[in-house]
């Protein structure tokens, strides 16, 4: 079973800054099977990134993903107030398709 | 447009049963794998179960194995989660989600969620 560990737990940044969120897998995984989601307060999650680096439909290019092996990163350039949310990574290959515990992004 | 609408929310006593439904529209339901994901109050996302497009493969997270059953009726465009032997720790918002055709396991559309409260 793949366990995903996200860091930091909380990130507090100002509009216009860059956010870097980390997701570490308990063992090496194919980058094809790492996804990122955004969950805004009171809403269902939304797929941001699949295959570690491909943006889902309608996702602005401020959001980018990278990484391989055990270390993956979600980068949000030029933060906007609407980016306030919790961000989760997910392992998408053979079940269980576990999620990381999430990183809460606060906008100052 | 793709829509997933869950129902079956409620308050149930520990040990009792509840069935959740998720009605799909706006896409060919019978062509997609479907998942259930839950979120306890104030907590993160927990993946629960998956069912293949044709219902021939199912998998569950360990904490619900033997108690929950995922199923689907492709003629009715409906996904189900039968929950038996409910425990306090099953209290959560339950989301149904569609699996992306681009990457197995990635969830590209989600319902709004339905709240299940297990309490005496």
HADDOCK unambig.tbl for C-alpha pairs under 7 A between the chains (distance, minus, plus):
assign (segid A and resid 33 and name CA) (segid B and resid 103 and name CA) 6.96 0.50 0.50
assign (segid A and resid 35 and name CA) (segid B and resid 106 and name CA) 6.33 0.50 0.50
assign (segid A and resid 44 and name CA) (segid B and resid 110 and name CA) 6.58 0.50 0.50
assign (segid A and resid 44 and name CA) (segid B and resid 111 and name CA) 6.99 0.50 0.50
assign (segid A and resid 44 and name CA) (segid B and resid 112 and name CA) 5.70 0.50 0.50
assign (segid A and resid 47 and name CA) (segid B and resid 107 and name CA) 6.52 0.50 0.50
assign (segid A and resid 47 and name CA) (segid B and resid 108 and name CA) 5.51 0.50 0.50
assign (segid A and resid 50 and name CA) (segid B and resid 106 and name CA) 6.65 0.50 0.50
assign (segid A and resid 51 and name CA) (segid B and resid 103 and name CA) 6.94 0.50 0.50
assign (segid A and resid 92 and name CA) (segid B and resid 104 and name CA) 6.21 0.50 0.50
assign (segid A and resid 92 and name CA) (segid B and resid 105 and name CA) 4.19 0.50 0.50
assign (segid A and resid 92 and name CA) (segid B and resid 106 and name CA) 5.62 0.50 0.50
assign (segid A and resid 93 and name CA) (segid B and resid 104 and name CA) 6.39 0.50 0.50
assign (segid A and resid 93 and name CA) (segid B and resid 105 and name CA) 6.02 0.50 0.50
assign (segid A and resid 95 and name CA) (segid B and resid 59 and name CA) 6.72 0.50 0.50
assign (segid A and resid 96 and name CA) (segid B and resid 60 and name CA) 6.96 0.50 0.50
assign (segid A and resid 96 and name CA) (segid B and resid 61 and name CA) 5.97 0.50 0.50
assign (segid A and resid 97 and name CA) (segid B and resid 47 and name CA) 6.23 0.50 0.50
assign (segid A and resid 97 and name CA) (segid B and resid 105 and name CA) 6.80 0.50 0.50
assign (segid A and resid 98 and name CA) (segid B and resid 46 and name CA) 6.89 0.50 0.50
assign (segid A and resid 98 and name CA) (segid B and resid 47 and name CA) 5.74 0.50 0.50
assign (segid A and resid 99 and name CA) (segid B and resid 45 and name CA) 6.45 0.50 0.50
assign (segid A and resid 99 and name CA) (segid B and resid 46 and name CA) 6.44 0.50 0.50
assign (segid A and resid 99 and name CA) (segid B and resid 47 and name CA) 6.84 0.50 0.50
assign (segid A and resid 101 and name CA) (segid B and resid 44 and name CA) 5.68 0.50 0.50
assign (segid A and resid 102 and name CA) (segid B and resid 44 and name CA) 6.43 0.50 0.50
